[in-house]
Each structure stands twice: as C-alpha cells, then as structure tokens.
C-alpha cells in the first residue's frame, strides 16, 4: 500500500490478470513454493500477497475471494504460520521454512535461555510465561496432549494483555512487545475469532488468537535448524528470495 494526497492505495492486479491469485488454495501453493510471503507490499517489488491479488477483492468479507480473510483460513492450517514476521509487519512462513527463520531470528536461543542471558526483557517474559508454565519442558510437549500438561495452548490477544499485566495502570507497550515476540518467532497467530461474552457467545470483530509455534508443529521441528549458525539460516533465506525476486542486500535486510 502507498499514500497519495493523504489517501491509501493498494498495489495489486486486475482479477482477470493471468497471474492473479484468486483463492486461499492458490495463495497457499505460492507460499509453499516461495517459502514465505509478506501480506502487504514492501521494498522488494512483487514480494507480497497484496501485489499478487485483485485490489477489488480486499476487505469484501467474502472468504472465497478476500485476501484479508485468507489470513485466518491459512493460519488454521498445518501448512503455514501467520504473524508479524517482516519488519514488524504481517505475513506468512511455510512449515518447511519456519525453522530457518526461528534459528536466525532467535540466534539459536530458546526463550528461557535468551532471558537468562539478558537478551530478552521482562515484558516479553510476562507474555511467554502465559503459554509455558514453570516446570514444563518444551521437549515433553506433544501437540495433542497440551491440556494434560496444564498448558494454555492459545489465548486471544486481549486475554494476553489482561493476564500479562498490561491492563490499565499496568505494564506498557503491549503491542510492541507482542510484535517483538512474533518477529523473534516465539509466538504466531493460530486463528482469528470473535470474542466471547460471559455466556460463551461470540460478539464483535474477529481478533487474533496467539500460540507458540512449538504447539503447532512440535519443538523438534521448530528448532530443527539450531544445528547451523544463524548466519547460515539467513543466507538460505536470502538465497530463496533471490530465486524469485530482485533486490539488493540492504533492501533484503530491511525486510527480513
């Protein structure tokens, strides 16, 4: 998207264009082929869902054609992760490529080790601890038995804000802290759902439901590139982008 004379404009294709993505299934195929894809346009030309889809279909509310609705459709699958992964902005990473991002972005650290070494802040720990209670080893977590371990597998963002102590008069910068944890690949969006009232009834707009990627794919998969240097994982990511899009190193680093 770009701003012209104070108005926002989308960068996309005509729906009749041969290269236009017209369904969530087609988008999934592209993401798995490329490996990862930002939602909105950025400094790498063509490297976004926005530039590959029809401008007229956005925010129509029709799940069959609306790329905005596809966020939830694909986040629910076992194929990709969705979150703020690209310069603090939203996008997708395939299951195959997520371990490379995890190794590079985490610098080879699980969160508890990062915190112990002083590389993560107290506010980040407040949010991560909502999902990983004391005494729970990620190695022992099986995705189908989370509740048996007393693990909270997913939370609405407003629940995280309240339970993490970021409510009125509490800790500051909830959104920034949540974005940082997504950029570091410690949290991803599991789904988008309306809130629930006290009677368990849905109401209002759909909001993000968060989870650690380990609860989606298992610890072994997410950390499977920890055996290589983070710089090697970055080089693989950069080379993969270079197969599909043209950009210089400075631009690449800004996006990735």
C-alpha positions in Angstrom: 0.0 0.0 0.0 1.1 3.6 -0.5 -0.2 7.0 0.4 -1.0 9.7 -2.2 -2.5 13.0 -1.3 -3.4 11.6 2.1 -5.2 8.6 0.8 -4.2 4.9 0.9 -4.0 2.9 -2.3 -3.5 -0.8 -2.8 -0.9 -2.2 -5.2 -2.4 -5.2 -6.9 -3.6 -6.8 -10.1 -6.8 -6.9 -12.1 -8.8 -10.1 -11.3 -8.6 -11.1 -15.0 -4.8 -10.9 -15.0 -3.3 -14.3 -15.7 -1.0 -14.1 -12.7 -3.7 -13.0 -10.2 -4.2 -15.3 -7.1 -7.9 -15.9 -6.7 -8.3 -18.3 -3.8 -6.7 -19.2 -0.5 -5.6 -22.5 -2.0 -3.7 -20.7 -4.8 -2.1 -18.5 -2.2 -1.0 -21.5 -0.1 0.6 -23.0 -3.2 2.6 -19.8 -3.8 3.7 -19.5 -0.2 4.9 -23.1 -0.1 6.7 -22.5 -3.4 8.4 -19.3 -2.4 8.7 -20.3 1.3 7.4 -17.1 2.9 5.5 -14.0 1.8 4.6 -10.7 3.5 1.0 -9.7 3.4 1.5 -6.1 2.2 3.9 -4.5 -0.3 7.4 -3.6 0.9 10.7 -2.6 -0.5 11.1 -5.8 -2.5 8.9 -5.4 -5.7 6.3 -8.1 -6.1 7.1 -9.7 -2.8 3.7 -9.6 -1.1 0.2 -11.0 -1.2 -1.1 -7.5 -2.0 0.8 -7.3 -5.3 -0.3 -10.8 -6.3 -4.1 -10.4 -5.7 -7.0 -8.3 -7.0 -7.4 -4.9 -5.4 -11.1 -5.1 -5.7 -11.4 -8.3 -3.6 -9.7 -6.9 -0.5 -12.0 -6.3 2.6 -15.1 -7.6 0.8 -15.7 -10.0 3.7 -16.1 -12.9 1.2 -13.8 -15.7 2.5 -13.7 -17.2 -1.0 -12.0 -14.2 -2.6 -10.9 -11.8 0.1 -7.1 -12.0 0.8 -7.8 -10.3 4.2 -10.0 -13.3 5.2 -7.4 -15.7 3.9 -5.2 -14.8 6.9 -7.5 -16.8 9.2 -8.1 -19.5 6.6 -4.4 -20.3 6.3 -3.5 -19.6 9.9 -5.7 -22.5 10.9 -3.9 -25.0 8.6 -0.9 -27.1 9.4 0.9 -25.7 6.4 1.9 -22.1 7.3 2.5 -19.8 10.2 1.0 -16.3 10.2 2.2 -13.3 12.2 4.2 -10.1 12.2 7.4 -11.6 10.7 8.6 -8.9 8.2 9.9 -5.7 9.6 7.1 -5.8 12.2 4.5 -6.3 9.6 2.3 -9.3 8.8 3.0 -12.2 6.6 3.3 -16.0 6.1 6.1 -18.5 6.6 5.7 -22.1 5.4 6.2 -25.0 7.7 9.3 -26.0 5.8 11.0 -22.6 6.1 9.9 -21.7 9.6 12.9 -23.5 11.3 15.3 -21.3 9.3 13.5 -18.1 10.5 13.4 -19.5 14.0 17.2 -20.2 14.1 18.1 -16.8 12.5 15.7 -14.7 14.5 16.2 -16.4 17.8 20.0 -16.6 17.3 19.8 -20.2 18.4 18.1 -19.4 21.7 15.0 -20.9 23.3 13.2 -18.1 25.1 14.2 -19.2 28.6 17.9 -19.2 27.7 17.5 -15.8 25.9 16.0 -14.3 29.1 18.6 -15.9 31.4 21.4 -14.3 29.2 19.8 -10.9 29.4 18.8 -10.8 25.8 15.0 -10.7 26.4 13.1 -8.2 28.5 10.8 -8.7 31.5 7.7 -7.7 29.5 8.4 -10.4 26.9 8.7 -12.9 29.6 5.4 -11.9 31.1 3.7 -12.9 27.8 5.7 -16.1 27.1 5.1 -17.4 30.6 1.3 -17.4 29.8 2.0 -20.3 27.5 5.0 -22.0 29.1 4.3 -22.6 32.8 7.2 -23.2 35.2 8.3 -26.9 35.1 7.0 -27.6 31.5 9.8 -28.7 29.2 9.1 -27.9 25.5 10.7 -31.2 24.6 8.0 -33.1 26.5 5.1 -31.2 24.9 3.0 -33.2 22.5 0.7 -31.0 20.5 -2.3 -33.4 21.0 -1.8 -33.5 24.9 -1.2 -29.9 25.8 -4.2 -29.7 28.2 -3.0 -32.8 30.0 0.2 -30.9 31.0 -1.8 -27.9 32.2 -0.6 -25.9 29.3 -2.6 -23.0 27.9 -2.2 -23.7 24.2 -3.7 -20.4 22.8 -5.0 -17.1 24.0 -6.9 -14.1 22.5 -4.6 -11.1 22.4 -6.9 -9.2 24.8 -6.6 -12.1 27.2 -2.8 -11.9 27.0 -3.0 -8.2 27.7 -5.0 -8.7 30.8 -3.3 -11.8 32.2 0.1 -10.5 31.4 -0.4 -7.4 33.5 -0.6 -4.9 30.6 -4.1 -3.6 31.5 -5.0 -0.2 32.8 -2.2 1.0 35.2 0.0 -2.0 34.4 2.9 -2.7 32.0 3.2 -0.5 28.9 3.8 -1.3 25.2 1.8 -4.4 24.9 1.5 -4.2 21.1 5.2 -3.6 20.7 6.1 -6.5 23.0 3.7 -8.8 21.1 5.2 -7.8 17.8 8.7 -8.4 19.0 7.9 -11.9 20.1 6.4 -12.6 16.7 9.4 -11.2 14.9 11.6 -13.4 17.1 9.3 -16.4 16.1 8.3 -17.2 19.7 4.6 -16.5 19.0 2.4 -16.9 16.0 -1.2 -16.3 15.1 -3.2 -19.5 15.4 -6.6 -18.1 14.3 -8.9 -15.1 14.2 -12.1 -15.4 16.2 -14.7 -13.1 17.7 -14.5 -12.5 21.4 -16.7 -14.5 23.8 -19.0 -12.9 26.4 -19.7 -14.2 29.8 -22.3 -16.6 28.4 -19.8 -18.0 25.9 -21.4 -16.3 22.9 -19.4 -14.7 20.1 -19.6 -11.0 19.5 -17.8 -8.2 17.7 -14.9 -8.3 15.2 -12.6 -11.3 15.0 -9.3 -10.8 16.9 -6.1 -12.7 16.8 -5.6 -15.9 18.8 -1.9 -16.5 19.6 0.2 -19.6 20.3 3.9 -20.6 20.4 4.9 -22.3 17.1 6.1 -25.3 19.1 2.4 -26.0 20.0 1.6 -26.0 16.3 4.4 -28.1 14.9 6.3 -29.5 17.9 9.6 -28.4 19.4 11.7 -30.8 17.3 10.5 -29.3 14.0 10.7 -25.7 15.0 14.2 -26.0 16.3 15.5 -28.4 13.6 17.9 -25.8 12.2 19.6 -25.0 15.6 22.4 -27.2 14.4 23.6 -24.5 11.9 24.8 -20.9 12.5 22.1 -18.3 12.5 24.0 -16.5 9.7 23.8 -19.7 7.6 20.0 -19.7 8.0 19.9 -16.1 7.0 21.9 -16.9 3.9 19.5 -19.6 2.9 16.5 -17.3 3.4 18.2 -14.6 1.3 19.1 -17.1 -1.5 15.5 -18.3 -1.5 14.2 -14.8 -2.0 16.8 -14.2 -4.8 15.3 -17.2 -6.7 12.0 -15.4 -7.1 12.6 -11.6 -6.7 15.2 -9.0 -7.4 16.6 -6.9 -4.6 19.9 -5.7 -3.1 21.4 -6.8 0.2 20.4 -3.6 2.0 16.8 -3.8 0.9 16.7 -7.5 1.8 17.9 -7.0 5.3 15.3 -4.2 5.9 12.5 -6.6 5.0 13.9 -9.8 6.6 
